[in-house]
């Protein structure tokens, strides 16, 4: 009897030790999957990764991709505001976890490169929500990497959007994102030297201070803005790249007058190829005026630098703008409603009021500007945002850049007159 009892006890102890050892060898993911009923004929390999789709009753994980300048983990006011907003979303939706990944804006491993690679090889690794600048939004949407939002949200039906911001989110009549940050061409000046910033072409000549911009660069944004502000169009009736010789001649005539008056010194402008170089020339007192972006000004606030709209032919505010949107890239339909909810939460006017002010971007909503801008800036930024028009699409812009650059340099270097330079630029777009 004792032998039988000892045998039973030994068998029981062995069973307990085996069960304990096996339990310690089960990874957390396998433990979760073991409690999840498998669908008919399914295998563990056929299931999505545990962090890609929620198990019944478990948390939902949303992936966000952002560029470094919007990193919520950065030690900045904007970073802390964004992280607090993401935490607040989780507090209100405790079943949703948010995972952020930082990607470079461009280059290998950048936002577009990563979207393309993940879409082809690992769709489950795609972000649910991704922050994209307008040019990458166009490319990603045309490559089929993004989902239209037309039937998923009515957020853009709200009148509380600037026109440029509403256009920022649209491509070929579809909505591809919710705008959260804008940037527009502006004029900066030294208020100690210039009491009243010039609003029109003649005033620029009368002020007599050098005005700098990237005249020799491949992105002739000021020339584009002055041309469009004078009534020139970017495309013909068949949507092909187009330049009107009349309006372009008016802009080039202004450049010639400015060169002759010493306002656009050829020796300086013919060397400036980027916005950074123009800013450096301005801040080193080589000029009293410069054309730059709102983000450059707002990110480098100083009592010695003031802001105004760029000068136009008739003095009425007009500018070109770019910006950022939250776009939908994930393919998991179970996450779609929650992803849209998060995008709407991150573009709420009250949040954008504080965040765009902290990060140094132009608000995309009028109410966001009214809540944050100080009295000295509010009226100016409002005029800029209301007058802003979206920059031409990437394909149109790439066709216009070289002809406009060549026309501007021809004037500054005295190689052509305004009419001939404008005609040559226009003709280059129709030449075989």
ABEGO torsion letter per residue (X at the ends): XAAAAAAAAAAAAAAAAAAAAAAAABBAAAAAAAABBBBBGBBAAABBBAAABBBBGBBBBBBBBBBAAABAABBBAAAAAAAAAAAAAAAABAABBBBBBBBBABEBGBAAAAAAAAAAABAAABBABBBBBAAAAAAAAAAGABBBAAAABAAAABABBBAAAAAAABBGGBBAEBBABBBBBBBBBBAAABABBBABAAAAAAAGBBBBBBAABABBAAAAAAAAAAGBBABBAAGBBBBBAAAAAAAAAAAAAAAAAGABBAAAAAABABAAAAAAAAAAGABABBBBBAAAAAAABBAABBBBBBBBAAGBBBBBBBEBBBBBABABAAAAAAAAAAAAAAABAAAAAAAAAAAGBBBABAAAAAAABBAAAAAAAAAAAAABBBBBBAAAAAAAAAAAAAAAAAAAAGABBAAAAAAAAAAAAABX
